[in-house]
Amino acid sequence: MTCYSNDLRQKIVEAYERGEGSIRGIAQRFLVSPDTVRRLLKQYRLTGDLSPKKCGNPQKTVLSMHEAVALKVVEEHPDWTLWQYCEVLTEQLGVNVSTSMMGRFCQQHQLTLKKNLSQPKGRHLKGAARASRVLAANQQARPRKAGVS
């Protein structure tokens, strides 16, 4: 149903209740369909309110069910890219998380992601390359033994 103004809705219901005509007659007079008049009358009788109902059916996403975990990951690693968040969440939650889903989740929660300027554009480390980077970082962080070069 098109969102008609509250004023028009009120006039339609008042005209019918005053007995100024049938549903079809009132529909012709106000240039709406008879079904619109019926729906407005039904809505007014049931709720006493004529304001438009919200359109659509909000859908729950996988991430909305695991909101706390996703927010924690983003807060702990604010400089990661979307696909890195997706990999970690897929491992932790056991569900597929796409980059577009993660992007929408960040927008809904007003989380802004930093860009990693240390890497050239278009270069993403995945799978084995990511593992080798983690191993290299761990080896550099270990203290060296005396006498070993």
N, C-alpha and C positions, 0 to 999 in steps of 0.2 A: 504494500500500500504506500502510495506517495505520502510524504510528510506534509499534510495540510496544516495551515496555521491553527493555533488553538482557538482563535476567534471564529474561524469558519467551522471548526468542529463543534463549538458551543452553539452556533447559530443553527446548524443542522439538527442537533439533538433537541434544542428548544422548539424548533419548528415542528418536529414530529410530536413532541410531548404536548404542544398546544393544539394538536389535531389539525394542522394546516394542510394536511394531505397524506397520501399513502407513502410508503417507502419509495416507490417508483416516481411518484410526483415530486417528492422532495429531492430525489436524486437528479431529476431533470432541471428543477429550479436552481440547484446549486452546481450543476454541471459536474456531478460525480457519478460513480456507478452505484446501482442499488446495493451491491455487496459492501461498498464502503459505508453506506448509511447503516446497514445491518451490523457491520463490525463495530462502528462507533457506538451504536445503541447498546450492543452487548457489552462492550468495554465499559461504558458508563454505568450500566446496571450492575456489573460485577465489581468494579473498583471505585466508581464514583469519580474517576479521573479521566480526562480526555487527552492527556499529553501523549505524544508518540512513544511507542515502545522502542527499545534499542534493537537495531538490525543486526543480523548475523548471529553466529554461534561460536563463542570463543573456544578455541581448541587448546587443550593442554599439550605441551611438548614434553619430550623426554627430559629436557633440562629443567623444566618447571617442577618436575617431581623430585629432582635431585639438586634443587637450587642452592642449598647450603654448601654442598661439595663443590659445585661449579664456582660459586662466589669465592670460596676459600682458595681454590687453585688460582683464580685470576688475581686475588689480592696478594698471594705469596709470590707470584711471578708476573709483575705488571709489564715486563718488556718482552714477553713471549709473543709469537704470532698465533693467529687463529688455529692453524693446523697443529701447532704444538699443544695448545689447550685440548684440541680434539683427540689427539693421541693419548694424552694422559687421562682424560675423562673416559675414553673408551676402555683403557686398561683398568681403571678404578671401578667403573660402573658396569662394565660388560655389555654396554649398548653402543650402537653406532651413533656417533655425533659428527655431523658434517660441519664444514667451515661456515656455510650460510646460516645454519642453525645457531652456531656459536656467535656469529656476528649479530644476529637478531637478539639473542640473549643479552649480549653486551649493550646493545642499543636500548633495550627495554629497561635495563638496570642502570643506564647512563654511565657505563664504564667506558672510558676512553683508553685506547691501547696506544702505547708508544711504538714508534717505528724503530727498528734496529738498524741504525745508520752505520754500524761497523761492518756489515756485509754488503757486497754489491747487490744491485737490484736483480730480482729474479732468481737469486741463489738461495735455495732452501735445502737444509740438511735433513734427510729422511733416513729412516731405518738404520743401516749399517754405518752410514756416515755420521749419524747422530751418536751412535754408540761409540764410534772411534773418537769423536770429540769429547765425550764424557770420560772415556778411558784416559785420553791425553791430559785432560784437566786433573784427573785424580792422580796421575803419575807426577805431575808438576807440583801438586800440593803435598806429596809425601816428602818427609825429610830424607836427605841422602845419607847413606851409611858412610862412615869414615873409611877411607882407603878405596872407595869405589868411585870411578870417574864417569 
